[in-house]
Each structure stands twice: as structure tokens, then as C-alpha cells.
Amino acid sequence: MDEAQRLAIDSGSSVRTGERHWCMRAVRNWSATLAIVAGVVVGTGATGLAWAEDPVSFTSSPVVDTAGVLGGETDDVVAALDAAADRSGRQLFVAYVDEFTNPASAAEWADETAIANNLGSEDYLLAVAVDGRAYYLSAASDASISPDELDRISLEVIEPNLRDEDWAGAAIAGANAIADGSAGGGNGSGWGFVWFIVIAAVIVVIIAIVLARRKKKRATGGGEGGAGQVPLPSIEELRRQAGSALVQIDDAVKTSEEELGFAVASYGEASTESFRAALDAAKAKVAQAFGLQQQLDDATPDTDEQRREWYGGIIRLTGEADAMLDEQAEQFDELRALERDAPAQLSRVQEEATAAEATIAPAEQRLAALGAQYAASATAPVADNLAQARSRIGFAREALAAASTDVAAGDAAQAAVGIRAAEEAVDQTTLLTAAVERLAADLTAADAAVAAGVDELDRDVATARGLQNAEAAALADRVASESAALRAAIAAPGRDPIALQAKLEQVDAEIDAAIQSVRDAAEQAARVQAQLSRSLTTAQSQVRAAEDYLVARRGAIGAEARTRLAEAGRLLVEAQGAATTDPGAALASAQRAERLAAEAMSLAQRDVGGFGGMGGYGGTAGGASGGGGDVLGAVLGGILINSVLGGGGGGYGGGRSSGGFGGGRSSGRSAGSFGGSATRSRRGSGGRF
């Protein structure tokens, strides 16, 4: 297989998740929370009658039959499932029970069983409630079987056998169909083996023919574009896949970083060292991926070969970063679940919520003072922060109230979900209010940088006038006028220091070109150093403001803004590193970082403005009643997905019902956890028979 074919296969499989889900990061969050509380759920769930079944555990056999319907055919079924897995790499697990309970939904029961048993990307689970006459075929979100094919296998292969109560035939037919795409299920284990032999023979013949034709074509000098070659995905398809992968992994990294901070506070640095190493390694991969995206987004034309190579690189790098996080996810979930005392955790987060809420009023006063001093454009990055903070703290209060009820009822599992969601909402509240003070400090520093720049302009004007050149003198007069205007603007109310800095750089570049020849090396170096200091200050301010804005609104922000911000951050670090060794290169990097951070903020604000048809949401979220606006704020903040919690209606308590993402089969709540963008999420097909 050549490199192009491998790219086609790898890229097609590694981002299927992105093709099917708009916010897989949040589904991953839900799954991770489920992993945290699964043990408690199993231990404290409602006690059913003798024939009711909680999710089961698999041991060395891929078959669990508590309903006793397979009888003497169990060994035949196990052999057929193993044979199908050996030839395809896709393993089917089968569970026959009387009824689904805790949860009662077939989809939730199957998915929870798969997650609890650590089923992988190519592990499939057929769960059948014999008395309940319901079934579900569960697959990982990144499984190679497509959703349409999974539906076909369920409806055309498995379900007919279940209706005939041919329990062994359903399992064997399903395993064979999953292994090779065949719909030939047969009725009974004997026919399953016959079909297996026939299909295997056909596959061998087809492979032999294809290989013979390929060998003949190569012998005659034929190309690689024959019918046997895997078709390459289009560049547009690669672009879409890469963009989706970038958004998902960026969210995964940000949520994992938040989760790591919480864990360090609870358990210390030593206990979380492996998670920090995994996160740092994943972030390095993501930075490389964003670098490739920036190359694709810049003004330099790219060949189709370059675009294909770079999109493929993005898909590969994000997949590798995802895997690094996922390798640590299970261990992290165990750490977070270790000695989790719901009442104590509830009390802790309630205290944190009170402290976070107390920061809103001072931040509001500070923002009002900034509004009197600076232009609206200068305070735009935090203009809706207080409304957002009220929305988050409102959501946190509702979540904590529901968790308190759950604790009183002895439902520690449900309480843990609410506590975790509240914890993240409280953290975002603190971030949103602190961002106001950070912006105030940045604007003060920008004022000082512009004032220093104007002083430098005045010296340049004097130098230009001493050149005894008519054009230089005319330029000096114009720059002197610009300098006077900038100096007046520095002290004027309603100013925008960032915009003034941009104007200063433009004028400075003009007069620099005119007097470059008369400056000696020492003077030139000092000037570059002064410019670099100002540009670094501005770039730091803009990158930090954009980062704060994105983190608290990540549910709405797409790949384009994230790419600009990632590149701005990279260039800022590059500029800081080169400041002492190569000030000229550092200055260019810092100025480029400024522009990209500004673009990132603009793109992020555009994404938020169009979020779910919620234009202008940010300014009104705080006034929402009944919890609806607070839930939308949580969705915007990446805490929840799909406007769930009871299907988007009512308050937090509605979230305990089933429904929401994935056709109503997954829990409405989502609490973050450490891991990649597709950690333990599932999909599938099923129904009644």
C-alpha cells in the first residue's frame, strides 16, 4: 500500500467522529462522568426483581447469557464470534438478559455496559432483553463500520433472527456481518458456519483475482490508478475533516487542562505527574497541527499536493494527541473518583460558588470605570463577561441545588454529576470576572507603550528634518502632525490603546524607511529593542484576551479562530525567545502575533454572534429566567451540549430524564474529564423485535 492509500484510509477512519457529531468533546465529557460514577450507579441503583438486569461484566468469553436462552449452543456461538474476530479484527460481544434495568433504555444499557467493560474502537456489543423484546447494537464513535451499515446489520441481519427467537443465529449472523459486511445471517448456528465458509471462500477468490490483475498491470508498466486502488478523499473532504479534528482536540486539551488543575488541587502534583506529561505532549502535537493549518490559511498559494499533505498531517497529529490523552483517561477517572465524598465535595463547591459570585460586583464596577475611560472597541473582549458570569453562576447554583437534593436522597452518583458541572461553571465564572482586571492592566500597559512610542516618533521627526531633503521634510511634517494627534489621544477619554498602537506602528514604519540610512548600528538596535518591547506588550495583551474569550465560550467557536489564536501564541513565544538574540526577527514575530490575535478575536466574536441563532446572546444571558439562559450559557461555555437537561426546557432538574444528544439515548448532563475528543463515546442501532 503506498503513502497516498494509507493517508486515505487513516484520514477517513480517524475523524469519523467529527463527521457525525457537532460537539463530540461534550459527549466525551458525559462518557467520562459516567465512568466516574458507574461503580456507584451499579452499587446504589434501584433494586429490581429477580429477572431485572443491571449492565453486565464480560470475563474471558464474549458471551453473557443470564437469560439462559443459548443453552447447548453457547460454545458454537463463542466459536463463531471468535472466528469472525480472527479474520476481521472486529470483535462482537453478546449479552442476553431478561430485562434492561438501571438504565431501562436499551441504548443506555448497552453503552454503559460497553464503557464499563472498556470495549475498544473495533469492539461491538449486541445487547438483547429477551423478555423485554428489545435490543441494541452498540459501537464506538470511531468504529470502522458506518452508521448506515450498522443500521442495516441491525434491521436486516440481527432483528429477523431475534423475531424468530433464534438467539444463537442472531449472534452468529451479527458477528459475520460485522466482520465482512455480509447480510447472510441464516437461521441457526449450523447455517452460520456454512455462510462463514462460503463467504470466506468468496473473499479468498476475489483477493486472488485482484492480486493477479495488479501483478499483471505492474508487469506491463501500468499505473496505480486502477480499480483495485483505494480512492483518495477529495481535498475539500480533507479540509472539513481537519477542521473538525482541530476543534475537537482543542476542546479536549482545554477541558483536560481544567480537569488537571482541579485534580492537582485535590491530590497534589506527585499524583498527577503522568497526566501533566500526557497533556504537555498532546499540546505539542496540537501546536504542530495548528501550525500546518496556519500554513494553509496564509496568503501564499499552495499546491494540491501540499494541501493534501498538510491536511493529512493535521488529521494525523490531532489523532496522536487524542490518543495521548485517552491513554490516561481511565486512570484519571479513577483518581477523580477516589474517596469521593459527595457531601464534602458539595460543600466545597458551594463555598467556591459563593466566592466566585462575590467577584462579579467588583468586576462590574471595574468594567464601568473602564467604559468611561476607554472606547467600546478596547473593552469589547470583556463587554459581556459579567452577563456570562451571572449565567454561569446561575447554572452552578441550580446544579448545586439539584445535587443537594440528590445527596439528601442518597443518590451519590447523580449528585457527583451535578457537582462536577457546577465546579466547571464556577471556574468559568472566576475566569470571566478576572479577565476584566487583566484587561485593565493590559490597557494601562498599552497606554504607556503608546506614550513611549510617540516620544520615539518625535525624535524621528527631528532626525528627518535634519536630512536636508524635501521629501523627508514633508514626511516629517506629516508624522509630526500624527504624533501630536496620538499624544492628545493618549490622555483623552474614549481611547483605544490597541488601535493607537496599530496607528503608531504604521506611522513609525514610514519615517523609519526615510531615515534608515543615517542611523548608526547602535541607534538602530536600540530603536528595534524599544519597538519590540511595545509590540510584545500589545501582543501579550491581545493573545491573553483572546484566550480568555475563547475558553469561556468554546462551545461556539470553530477551527478558524482557534487556528489564528494558536499561531499567535506560537509567534509570541517565538518572539519572547528571540528578543535577546535576534531583536529584528523577534519584532516581526511579535507584530505578526498582534495581527493574528486580533483576527482570532474577531472570528471568535463572529462565531459567538451566530451561535445557534443566538445573535446578541451574550448581552442578554444574565436576564434569562427559569434556568433556560443559564443552560444556554453552559452550552456556550462547553459545559453542556445540545441544550439538553430535559430537552432544553425547564431548569436543571429536567436533566435527569433521558434524551438529548444521539436521539435521546445519552444522558443530558455532561461533566468534563481528562481525555481525548472521542473518549469512550458510543453510537449504534436497535429497537424492538
N, C-alpha and C positions, 0 to 999 in steps of 0.2 A: 504493500500500500504506500503510495507516495505521500509527500507532505501535504499537498492540497486536499487529498482524500481524508487524511487524518484531521485536518482543520475542519473540513465539512462535517465530519462525524462528531468531533469534540465540541464544536460550537453549537451544533444542533442539539446535543444532549445536555450540555452544561447550563443552558439558560432556558430550558423549557418552563421552568418555574416563572421566569419573567414574562413569558408569553401568555400565561394563563391567569396571573394574579396581579392586581394593581398595587398591592401593598403586602407582599409576602413577608416582609420584615415583621409586620404586626401579627400575621398568622403564626410566624415563628415564635414571637413573644408569647402568644397564647399557649402554644405547644410546650414551651419551656416551663411556663407556670404550671401546666398540667403535670409535667414531670416532677415539679417540686411537691405538688400536693397529692399525687396519685396514691402514695402509700397511705396518706391519711384518709383519702376517699374510700379506699378499699377497706380500711380498718373501721371507719365510723359510718359507712353508708347505711341506708335503711335496710333492715333485716327482712329478707323475703322468705317465702315458703320453700319447701324442700326442692322444688323444681326451678326456682329462680336462680339465675347465674350472673355473678359479677364477672368482669373480664378475667380471663384465664391465663395461666402461665404455660409456656412450652418448655419441655426439657430436651431430651435427645431426639425425640420424634417430632416430625412436622404435623402430627395429627393429635388433636384432643377431642375425645368423644364422650362427654359426660352424659349425653342423651342415650348412649348405647345403641345407636342405630346401625353402626357398621358391622358389629358382631364379628363373624369369622372372616369378613373381607378386609379387616383393618390392615393386615400385613400386605395384602395386594395393593391397597391404596398407598401405603407408605412406600412400597417398592416403585410404584408408578410415579409418585411425586419426586422421589429421589432420582429416578431415571430421567425425568423431564428436566430436573435441575442440572444434572450432569451434562446434558447435551446443550443446554442453552445458557446456563449461568443464572437463570431466573427460578427462584425457589418459591413454591406455593405452600403456605401453611393453612391448615383447615381446622376449624373449631365447630363441632356440633354440640349445641346446648339445647335445653328445653325452651327457655325464655331469655330475652335480654333484659337485664336489670342493672341499675346503678352504673351507667345510664341505661334508660329503656330504649333510646334511639339506636337502631341498627348501625347507623354510620358512626355515631359517637362511641358505641360499644366496641366496634371493630377498630376504629382509630386508636382508642385508648389502649386496647389490647396490643396493637402493633407497637405503639410507643413504649409501653411498659416492658415489652419483650425485646426492645432495641432492634427492631427489624430495619434492614438497610434499604438502599436505593432499589435493589432488584429483588427484594423480598415482598411477596404479595400475601394477603390474608383473606381467606374466604370464611366468613362467619355466618353460621346458619342457626336460627332459632326454630327447632323442629315443630314444637307445639305452637309457637307464635307465628309460624308460616312467614317468616321474614328472613332476609339475607342481605349481606353487603360484601362486596369485593373491594378491599382497601389496598391502595398502592401509595408509594412515596411520591411526593410532588415532583421529584426529578426522575421518576421511573421512565424507562425507555418505551414502555407501552403507552401509546397515545390515549387521550381521553375517549376519542371515538372508538378506538379498538377495545378499550376496557368496557365501554357500554355494549359493544357487540358481543364480547365474550360473556358478559353477564346475562344479556337478554336472549341470545341465540344458542349459547352453549350450556351454561350452568342452569339457568332457570327451567328449561324444559325437563331436565333430569330431576330437579327438585320437585316439580309438579307431579312427576311420576313416582315420587318417593324413592328414586334410585340414588340413594345417598352416596354410594361408592362411585357410581357413574358420574355424578356431578363433580366430585373432587378430581377424578382422573381426567375427565374431559376438560375441566378448567385448567389443570396443570399442563396438559398437552397444548391447549390453545394459547396459553401464556408463553409456553416455550417456543412455539413456532408459528403462531398466528392462525393455526388451523381451527375451523369451526367444527370439525368432525369429532363430536363428543361421544357418540354411541350411548347405548343404554346398558350399563353394567361393566364390571371390571374386566371381563374377558374381552369384550369388544374394544375396551380402551387400549389393551395391549395390541390387538390386531391393528387398530388405527395407528398406534405408535410405530409398529413395524413398517406399515405401508408408507406412512409419511416419511419416516427416516430413509427408507429406500429411495423414495422420490427425490428427497433432498440430496442424497449421495449422487444420484444420476445427474441432477441439474448441475451440481458443483463440478462433476467430471466434465460435462459438456462445456460449461463456461471456461474452465481452466484450459481445455483443449483448444477452444476458439481463441482465447487470449494468447496462448503459446504460438498458435499458427500466425496470428496477426503480428506478433513481435518478430517472428522469424521472417516475415515478408516486409518488415520495416514499417508496420502500421503504427499509428499514433496511439495516444492514451484516451482518446475521446470516444471510445466505443460504448456499446450498450452496457457492458459489464462495469463501467466506472460509476462510482457514487457521484451524483450531480452536486456541484458546488452550490452553496447558498448564494443568493444574489448579494451584492454589496449593500443594497437597501435593507435586506433582511439582517445582515451582519450589523449594520448601523443600529437598527432597532434593538437587536439582542444586546449589543454592547451598552447602549444607553440604559436599558432596563437593568442590566447586571450592575452597572455603576451605581445607580440609585439604591438598589437593594443592599449592596455591600457597604455603601457609605452609611446607610441607616444602621446596618448590623454593627459596624465599627463604633458608631456614636452611642448606640444603646449599650453595647458591650463595655464601652469605656465608662458610662454612667454606672452600670452594674458593678464594675470592678471597684469604682470609688466607694460604693456602698459596702461592698464586701471587705475592702481594706479597713474601713472604719469599724466594722464589726469583728473581723477576725485577725487583722494585723497584716503587715507586709509579708512576713515569712510564709503564712498560709496561702497567700495569693500570688506568690512569685511566678509560678508556672503560667498563670493566666496573664500576668503582665507581659511575660516573654511572648506568648502567643499573640497577644494584642499588638505589641510593637512590631512583630514580624508581619502580621496581617496589614497593619497600617503602611508599612514599607511597600508591600505589594500594591496596595490601593493607590499610593502616591505614584508608583510607576504607571499604573493604568490610567490615572488622570493625566499624567504627562503625555501618554500616547493620544488621549482624546484631545488634549490641547494642540498637539501637532495637527490633528485632523481639522480642528476648528480655526486654525490660524489662516492668515491671508495667502499663504504660499500654496499654489496649486499642487495637488497630489495625484500621482498616477493611480490607476485602478489597482495595480499590484501593491502599491504602498498602502492604500486604504484597506485592502483585504488583509494585508499583513498586520496592520495596526489594530483593526477591529478584532482580528483573531487574537492578538496579544492582549487586548483588554479583557476579552472573554476568558482567556487562559489565566491571567493574573487575578481577576476577581474570583474565579473558581478556586484558585490556590489559596487566596486569602480566606474565602469562605471555609475551606477545609481546615485551615489552621485554627479557626475559631471553633468549628464544630468538634474538632478532636478534644477540646477542653470542656465542651458544653455539659456533658453528663456529670463530670467531676465537679464542675462549678455548681450545677443544680444541687448536687448532694451537699456541697458546702453551705449553700444558702438555706438548705432545708435542715441542716444540722442543729439540733436542740432548739428548733424554732418554737418559741413560746408565744402563741398568738396574743394573749392578753398583754404581755410585756411589750411586744412589738407594736401593738395597737396604741398603747400608752406613749411609747416613744415617738411614733409618727404624729400623734395628736399634739404633742409638745412641739415638734418640728413645724407642724402646720401653723400653730399659734405664733411661733417666732417668725415664720415666713410671712404670715399675714400682717404682722406688725411692721414689716419693711415697706408695705405698699403706700401708706400715707406719707412717710418722709420722701419716698421716691416721687410721689405725685407732686409734692411741694418743690422738689428739686427740678422736676421737668417743667413746672410752671415758670420757675425762675429762668431756666434755660430758654424757654419760649419767649420771654421778654428780652433776652439778650441776643439771641441768635435767630437766623432765618429758619423757616419751616423746613427747608431743604437740609439744614445742618442737623436738625433733631429728628429727621424722618426715620432713621433706623430704629428709634425707640418710641416713635409717636404713639403707637398703640400698645406699648408694653404694659401699661397699667391696666388697660382693659383686658389684655390677655392674662395678666397676673390674677386679676379678680376671677376670671373664668376658671383658671387652673385651681385656685384655692377653693372656689365653689365646688368644683368637681371633687377635690380632695375631701372636703367636708362631707359631701354626700356619700362618698366611698367609705369614709371612716364611720359614718353613722350606720351604714349597712353592715360594715364589718363588726361594729359593736353589737349589733343585733345578732349577728352570726355567732360571735363569741358567747353571748348570753345563752344562745340556743345549743351551744356545744358543737357547732359546725366549724371546726378549726380550719378545714380545707377551704371552705368558701370565704372565711374571714381572711385567710392568707392572700387570696386573690385580690380582695378589696384593699388590704393594707399595702400590697405591692403597687397597685395602681395609684393609690393615694401618695405613696412615697415618691414616685416619679413626678406626679403633679406638683407636689411640694417643692421638689428640686427645681422644676422649671419656674415655679413662682419666684424662688430666690434668684435664679439666673436672670429673669426678666427685670426684676427691680434693681439688681446690682448693675445691670447693663446701663442704667440711666446714669449712675455715678461714674462708671467707667467712661461713658461718652463725655460727661462734663470735664473730666480730667484730660481727655484727648483733645477736646475743643480748646481748652486753656493752653495746652502744649502747642496746638496748631496756631493759635494767636501769636504766641511767642516766636514760632518758626517763621511766620509771615513777616513779623516786625524785623527779625534779623535779616530776612531776605530783602526787604525794602532798603535797609541800610546798605546792603551789598549793592543793590541797584544804583543807589546814589553815588557810590564810589565808581561804579562802572560808567555812569554818565559823565563824571569829571574826567575819567580816562579817555573816553571817546571824544570829548570836546578838545582835548589836548592833542589829537591826532592831526590837526590842521587839514582835515578832509571834509569837503562839503557834504557828502553823503553821510559820513559818520556824525557830523554835527547835526544834520537833520534828524537822524535816528536818535541822537542823544536828547534832542528837544522832545521828541515824542515819548521816549522812555521816561524822561523826567516828569512829563505830564501823567503817565501811567503810574509812576512811583508815588506822586503826590496823591493820586486818587486812591491807591492801595493804602497809603498811610492814613488817609482820612477814614477809609472803610474799616480799618483795624479797630478803631475805638467807637464806631457807630453801632447803635442797636440794630438788630435785624440782619447782621452779617452772617456769612457762611465761610468760615476759615478754610474749609476744604476747597471751595470754589476759588477763594482768593489765592490759595497756594497754587492751584492749577493755572490761574492767570499769571501769577508771578513767574512760574517756570517757563511759560510761553514767552513773556517779555524778556526774561533773563537769557533765553537761548538766542534771541535775536541780537541782543547787544554783545553777547559773548562772541558770536561769529565775527562781528565788526572789529573787535579789539583783540582778537586771539593772537595776532602776530606780534603785538607789542608787549605781551605779558611774558615775564620770565618763568622758568620752570617752577621755581619755588612758589611764586604767586599763584600760578595755575593750580598747583597741587593743593594749596590752602583753600582756593576757591571751590575746587571739586569736593574737598572734605566738608566745607560748610554746606554746600548743596546736598551732599549725601546725608548729613545729619538731619536736615529738614525733610528730605524725602523719606528717610527711614521713619521718622516720627509720624508723618502722614500715612505712610503705608501700614505701619503697625496699627494705627487708629482704624483705618478702613477695613483691614483684614479682621481685626477683632470685632468690629461692629457687625460685619457681615456674618462672621462665625456665630456670634450670639443670636443674630436674627434667624439664621438657618436652623440652629439646634432646637430652638423653641417652636419652630414652625415646619419641622422636617416632613410632616405628613403631606405637605402640599408642594414641596419644592423638588423639581426634576433634575435631570442629569446636567443640563447646560449650566445652570447656576453653580452647581456643586463642582463642575469641572473648572470653571473660572476661579472659584474660591480656592480649590486645591492648588491650582497653578500659581495663584497669587501668594499663597502661603509658602510654596516651594521657592519662589523667587525671593520672597522676603528673607527666608533662612539663608539662601544663597548670597544675598546682598550683605546680610549681617556677617556671614563667614568671610567674605572678601573685603570687608570695609577697611581692614588694615593693610592687606597685601595688594589689593588692586582696586583703589577707590573709584576709578573710572568705570570699570565693569560693574562694581557694586552699585554705583549710582544708576546705571542703565537698568539693572535688575530691580532696584527699589522703585524707580519710576514706572516700570512695566507692572510691578506688583500693585502700585496705586491704581493704575487704569483697570487692571483685571478685577481687583476687589470692588471697584465702583461698578463695573459691569455685572459682577456676581450679585451685588445688592440690588441692582435694577432688575435683573432677571428673576431673582428670588421674590421681589415685591410684585412682579408681574404674575408669577405663579400663584402667590397667595391671593392676589386680587381676583384671579379666576378660579380659585379653589372650589370645586363642586358647585359652581354657580353662585358662590357666596361673595361676590364682589362687595367690598366695603365691610366685610365681616369683622375685621379687626377692631373697628371703631365701635361696634355695637355689641360685641360678645358679652361684655360685662353686664349689660342690661337684660340679658335673657332670663326668663323665668322658668320655674319648674324643672330646672336642670338641663333643659334642651340645649341652651347656648353653651353651658359648661361642658356637656358631652361633645359638642362640635369643637370646642376649644381643645379637648383632649384628643380628638381625631386630628386636628390641625397640628398638635404637638407631637403626633406619632405615638401617643399612649394607647389609643384605641383605633379600631378600623370599622369602616362600613356603617358609621352612625348607628352602631349596634347598642347594646344594653337595652334589650327589649325591643329590638327592631327600630330603634330611633325614637321611640315615643316614651313619655313619662320620664321619671328620674332614674337614679342609679339602680334602684331595686329591680326595675324591669329587666336588668341584665341577667337575672338568674334564669330566665326562660331560655329554651333553646332557640336557635335561629340566628340570622346574621349571615356572616360570610360563608360561602360554599353551599348555598342552597339550604341554609338552616341547619347544617349538620355540626357546626362548631360553636363552642361557647362564645357568647358575645363579648366577654371580657378578654383583655389581653394585657398581661403584665410582662415587662421586659425581662430578658435574661441574657446571660453571656452566650454567644454563639453566632453562627453564620446566618445568612439571609434566608436559608431554607431549612433550618434545624428542625428536624423531626416533624415537619408538616406533611399532611396526607391528603389524598384525593381518592375518588373511587366511584362505584356504581352499584346499585342494588335495588331492592324493593320487596314486594310480597310475591308469594308463589302459591 
